[in-house]
Amino acid sequence: MSDKLVMQNLQLQTQLLQAARQQRALINQQLTATFDVTDQQAAVLEFVQDHPGRMQKDVAEMLHRRAATVSSLLKRLETGNYLIRKIPVDNTRQKVLLITEQGRAVVAAFKQSRQVAANKMGSQLTDDEQQLFLSLLQKLTND
């Protein structure tokens, strides 16, 4: 690979990471204005809402995090009354996760803030450019 191509690839990677950081910052700004949660916590709540009754280990697998890290994150969400960790009768070693109404409100705000962030980014591109950008991203992320 030529030096020029290596530099272009590094520049592309830098630009994509910068765009992702900007999106995440906007989402976090909107979430923390109303709720005391981060985008990662909101993503966990969305997972729990979409997969009711799942266990903590499922969240750890989804986040690619250690069980102890996820346990701490879930404890904060439980303390904030966003979710409930319930010990099933037939399996006292695991905790089933259930979302509360307040947790559902966070998920709705999370989806809305992601849409706002996507619209803000997308508004800078024409429809054709958006389609091209999406197809190029899909090509880059498919192995």
C-alpha positions as CSV (number, residue, x, y, z in Angstrom):
1,M,0.0,0.0,0.0
2,S,1.4,3.4,-1.0
3,D,2.2,6.1,1.6
4,K,-0.5,8.3,0.0
5,L,-3.2,5.5,0.4
6,V,-2.1,4.9,4.0
7,M,-2.5,8.6,4.8
8,Q,-5.9,8.7,3.1
9,N,-7.1,5.7,5.1
10,L,-5.9,7.3,8.4
11,Q,-7.6,10.5,7.4
12,L,-10.9,8.6,6.7
13,Q,-10.6,6.8,10.0
14,T,-10.0,10.1,11.9
15,Q,-13.0,11.8,10.2
16,L,-15.3,8.9,10.9
17,L,-14.3,8.8,14.6
18,Q,-14.7,12.6,14.8
19,A,-18.2,12.3,13.3
20,A,-19.1,9.5,15.7
21,R,-17.8,11.5,18.7
22,Q,-19.9,14.5,17.6
23,Q,-23.0,12.4,17.3
24,R,-22.4,10.8,20.7
25,A,-21.7,14.2,22.4
26,L,-25.0,15.6,21.0
27,I,-26.9,12.5,22.2
28,N,-25.4,12.7,25.6
29,Q,-26.1,16.4,25.9
30,Q,-29.8,15.8,25.2
31,L,-30.0,12.8,27.5
32,T,-28.3,14.5,30.5
33,A,-30.5,17.6,30.1
34,T,-33.5,15.5,31.0
35,F,-32.2,12.3,32.6
36,D,-29.2,11.4,34.6
37,V,-28.0,8.7,32.1
38,T,-25.4,8.3,29.4
39,D,-25.9,7.0,25.9
40,Q,-24.5,3.7,27.0
41,Q,-26.9,3.4,29.9
42,A,-29.7,4.3,27.5
43,A,-28.6,1.7,25.1
44,V,-28.8,-0.9,27.9
45,L,-32.3,0.3,28.7
46,E,-33.3,0.0,25.1
47,F,-31.9,-3.6,25.0
48,V,-33.8,-4.5,28.1
49,Q,-37.0,-3.0,26.7
50,D,-36.5,-4.9,23.4
51,H,-35.6,-8.1,25.2
52,P,-37.7,-8.3,28.5
53,G,-36.6,-10.9,31.0
54,R,-33.0,-11.2,29.8
55,M,-30.2,-11.7,32.3
56,Q,-27.3,-9.5,33.2
57,K,-24.9,-11.8,31.3
58,D,-26.8,-11.0,28.1
59,V,-26.1,-7.3,28.6
60,A,-22.4,-8.1,29.3
61,E,-22.3,-10.0,26.0
62,M,-24.1,-7.2,24.1
63,L,-21.7,-4.5,25.5
64,H,-18.6,-6.7,25.3
65,R,-17.9,-5.8,28.9
66,R,-17.0,-7.8,32.0
67,A,-19.8,-8.9,34.3
68,A,-18.5,-6.7,37.2
69,T,-18.6,-3.6,35.0
70,V,-22.1,-4.4,33.8
71,S,-23.3,-5.1,37.3
72,S,-22.2,-1.7,38.4
73,L,-23.9,0.0,35.4
74,L,-27.1,-1.9,36.1
75,K,-27.0,-1.0,39.8
76,R,-26.9,2.7,38.9
77,L,-29.8,2.2,36.6
78,E,-31.7,0.4,39.3
79,T,-30.9,3.1,41.8
80,G,-32.3,5.6,39.4
81,N,-35.5,3.6,39.1
82,Y,-34.9,3.0,35.4
83,L,-34.9,-0.8,35.7
84,I,-35.6,-3.6,38.1
85,R,-33.3,-6.6,38.7
86,K,-35.4,-9.5,39.8
87,I,-34.1,-12.9,41.1
88,P,-36.2,-15.7,39.5
89,V,-37.4,-18.5,41.8
90,D,-35.9,-21.2,39.6
91,N,-32.4,-19.6,39.2
92,T,-31.2,-17.6,42.2
93,R,-27.7,-17.1,40.6
94,Q,-29.0,-14.8,37.8
95,K,-31.0,-11.6,37.8
96,V,-33.7,-11.0,35.2
97,L,-33.9,-7.4,34.0
98,L,-37.1,-5.5,33.6
99,I,-37.6,-1.9,32.5
100,T,-39.6,0.6,34.5
101,E,-41.9,3.4,33.1
102,Q,-39.1,5.9,33.8
103,G,-36.7,3.6,31.9
104,R,-39.1,3.6,28.9
105,A,-39.1,7.4,29.0
106,V,-35.3,7.3,28.7
107,V,-35.5,4.9,25.7
108,A,-38.0,7.2,24.0
109,A,-35.7,10.2,24.6
110,F,-32.7,8.2,23.5
111,K,-34.4,7.3,20.2
112,Q,-35.5,10.9,19.7
113,S,-32.0,12.2,20.4
114,R,-30.4,9.7,18.0
115,Q,-32.9,10.9,15.3
116,V,-32.1,14.6,16.0
117,A,-28.3,13.8,15.7
118,A,-28.8,11.8,12.5
119,N,-30.9,14.6,11.0
120,K,-28.3,17.2,11.9
121,M,-25.6,15.2,10.3
122,G,-27.7,14.1,7.3
123,S,-28.9,17.7,6.6
124,Q,-25.4,18.5,5.4
125,L,-25.7,16.0,2.6
126,T,-28.0,15.7,-0.4
127,D,-30.2,12.6,-0.6
128,D,-27.8,11.1,-3.2
129,E,-24.8,11.8,-1.0
130,Q,-26.6,10.2,2.0
131,Q,-27.2,7.1,-0.1
132,L,-23.6,7.0,-1.2
133,F,-22.3,7.5,2.3
134,L,-24.5,4.7,3.6
135,S,-23.4,2.3,0.9
136,L,-19.7,3.1,1.5
137,L,-20.1,2.7,5.3
138,Q,-21.8,-0.7,4.7
139,K,-19.0,-1.7,2.4
140,L,-16.4,-0.7,5.0
141,T,-18.1,-2.6,7.8
142,N,-18.8,-5.8,6.0
143,D,-15.8,-8.1,6.2
